[in-house]
Structures are given as C-alpha cells and as structure tokens.
Amino acid sequence: MLQAQRHERLLEAVNRKGIVTTEELMRTLGISIATLRRDINQLSDMGLIEKVRGGAKALSNRTATEPTLREKALRNAPQKKKIALEAVTRITDGETIILDSGTTTLELAKLLARFTHLTVITNDLLIALEVSTNTANRLIFIGGTMRANFCSSYGYHAENMLKGLSADKLFFSVDAIDADSGMMSFITDDINLKTIGMRQAQASYLLCDHSKFGLRALFAIGMLENLTQIITDTGLSDAKREAFEKAGIHLVCV
C-alpha cells in the first residue's frame, strides 16, 4: 500500500472512531508497528491527528473528514443556494464554463436554464443530467473512472480529456480551506481535475460555504493566489474573513 493510501485510511479510521489503538490500526492497515508509528508521527506533525500513548486521537474541532453525498447535499443547503445565486451572475451567455463535481456547483447548474448558448464541461453525473435535461446549453461530460457513491468521474482518461479543453471560467469547491495552507481535499481522486481545471480556465471561482474555512484535510490542492475570487456566505466569522483578506484573497460574502 502506498504511503498516501495508508495516510488516507489511517485518517479515516481515527476520525470515524475518535481514538484508535495501535493494535487496531495495525490490523486495519496491515502494516508493521514501525511503519504505523512513522505514519502517525507524520500526520501528527501535519496537524491532522493527535498522537497519544498507544494510538492516535482525532482533532474533531480542526480536521475535516469526508461526509457522504447525501450529507453534503443537506449540509448548509440554504447557504449553498445563495452562493450559487451569486456565482451565476459571473456567467455570460456564450461562454464555456467548467463545473467541478459538488453539491454547490449542482445548485449553480440548476440556474443555467436562463442561458441558451453556454458550453458546460463537467465530471459530475448529476450536473450533467441537470444541464442536459433542463437547459438548452451544450454539455461536454468528462468521462473516466466513476467514484463509487459520489456520481463523479476521475482518473487518467478524465484528466487527459480536460487537458484538451479550454474554458472561460471554472466553478469548483473544496473540502477544506485555510488562509495559510490553501485549498485541501479528503482524497486524491479529484485533485488533479481541480488543478487542471484551474490551468485550463481563464478565471477560477471557489464556491465554499463558511463551514469549510479554517478546516484541514489531508491532501493539498493549491494555494489561494491561483483564484480569481472566493464566494461564500455571511456565516463566515469576521476573524476568518480578515485573515483571508490580509492574505490578499478577494472574498465575496452573500
């Protein structure tokens, strides 16, 4: 098992149970005590778990773990709708846009019926269905390996297809965002698609509700200076907003 895979499974186990013994983790991961201790030390140094005697403990107030698709859809749903309403004002008919997979970008897709000449690129099946059945816009679906239970594609074929396309604007979300550490993800599957999307689009808009701010996740996506704008909701605290503004990040709160 690769180190990244071990770290992902270790972090998932710790955050699921709260505290896990070294014996449990060795059985779960099928690794030696020496490898486990090294992995725990690395994740602890990254501020993602707490190292305790005989095991590891979750940092429930700082570290994010990946919710299910249903949980994502229900979490902060009114705020996501407001963010989508603001994001759609950045779109002009005739443009080519990339909609990354996610529940906030799905809300944005539901607002595209007002346009008729967009080209919409996405790797999200739910977004693809929304655009193809409820709008007159052109759809390009990024095929590839389907991520089980999340209705989105990823992998070599998806990445190569996106590399061959260019867009006016990218709209995407991340699992966690921090003023110092940048954008982060729970998993490695979709990181490359996000970074390729930022390269292929002339402007990149990050759509994140306030709950994502100040969190940490295991895998880095990129720094915030790569963004055109972050659109979030008014639930973001003044202290967090000021931290991002001091870093020179353009925030819009709706």
JOPEWO-V182086 format. One record per backbone hydrogen bond with DSSP energy under -1.0 kcal/mol. NH is the residue of the N-H (numbers start at 0). CO is the residue of the C=O. E is the energy in kcal/mol with one decimal. If there is no record, write none. Layout:
# JOPEWO-V182086
NH|CO|E + NH|CO|E
This chain:
# JOPEWO-V182086
5|1|-2.5 + 6|2|-2.9 + 7|3|-2.1 + 8|4|-2.4 + 9|5|-2.9 + 10|6|-2.6 + 11|7|-2.0 + 12|8|-2.3 + 13|9|-2.4 + 14|10|-2.4 + 15|11|-1.7 + 16|12|-1.9 + 17|13|-2.4 + 19|55|-2.5 + 21|53|-2.2 + 24|20|-2.2 + 25|21|-2.6 + 26|22|-2.0 + 27|23|-2.7 + 28|24|-2.6 + 29|25|-1.8 + 35|31|-2.4 + 36|32|-2.6 + 37|33|-1.9 + 38|34|-2.4 + 39|35|-2.9 + 40|36|-2.4 + 41|37|-2.1 + 42|38|-2.5 + 43|39|-2.4 + 44|40|-2.4 + 45|41|-1.4 + 46|43|-1.4 + 47|42|-2.5 + 49|56|-3.3 + 51|54|-1.6 + 54|51|-2.1 + 55|19|-2.4 + 56|49|-3.1 + 57|17|-3.4 + 61|58|-1.7 + 62|58|-2.7 + 63|215|-2.4 + 71|67|-2.5 + 72|68|-2.2 + 73|69|-1.9 + 74|70|-1.9 + 76|73|-1.2 + 79|75|-2.0 + 80|76|-1.9 + 81|77|-1.8 + 82|78|-2.4 + 83|79|-2.3 + 84|80|-2.2 + 85|81|-1.7 + 86|82|-2.6 + 87|83|-2.4 + 89|86|-2.0 + 90|87|-1.4 + 94|91|-1.9 + 96|118|-2.7 + 97|168|-2.7 + 98|120|-3.0 + 99|170|-2.4 + 105|101|-1.3 + 106|102|-1.4 + 107|103|-1.6 + 108|104|-2.3 + 109|105|-1.6 + 110|107|-1.7 + 111|108|-1.5 + 114|111|-1.8 + 118|94|-2.2 + 119|137|-3.1 + 120|96|-3.0 + 121|139|-2.0 + 124|150|-2.9 + 127|123|-2.6 + 128|124|-2.5 + 129|125|-2.0 + 130|126|-2.8 + 131|127|-2.5 + 132|128|-2.0 + 133|129|-1.9 + 134|130|-1.1 + 137|117|-2.5 + 139|119|-3.0 + 141|121|-3.2 + 144|153|-2.1 + 146|151|-3.5 + 149|146|-2.0 + 152|122|-2.4 + 153|144|-2.0 + 158|154|-2.7 + 159|155|-2.5 + 160|156|-2.1 + 161|157|-2.2 + 162|158|-2.1 + 164|161|-1.7 + 166|199|-2.2 + 167|95|-2.7 + 168|95|-1.5 + 169|202|-2.4 + 170|97|-2.7 + 171|204|-2.1 + 174|183|-1.2 + 175|183|-1.6 + 176|211|-2.2 + 177|181|-2.3 + 181|177|-2.4 + 182|221|-2.9 + 183|175|-2.6 + 184|218|-2.9 + 193|189|-1.7 + 194|190|-2.3 + 195|191|-2.7 + 196|192|-2.4 + 197|193|-2.0 + 198|194|-1.5 + 199|195|-2.5 + 200|196|-1.4 + 201|166|-1.4 + 202|167|-1.0 + 204|169|-3.2 + 205|228|-2.4 + 206|171|-3.2 + 207|230|-1.9 + 211|208|-1.9 + 212|209|-1.2 + 213|176|-2.6 + 214|211|-1.1 + 215|61|-1.6 + 218|184|-2.4 + 220|182|-3.2 + 221|182|-1.0 + 225|222|-1.3 + 226|223|-2.0 + 227|203|-2.8 + 228|203|-1.4 + 229|249|-2.5 + 230|205|-2.9 + 231|251|-2.9 + 235|232|-1.4 + 240|236|-2.4 + 241|237|-2.6 + 242|238|-1.8 + 243|239|-1.8 + 244|240|-2.4 + 245|241|-2.5 + 247|244|-1.5 + 248|243|-2.2 + 251|229|-2.4 + 253|231|-2.2
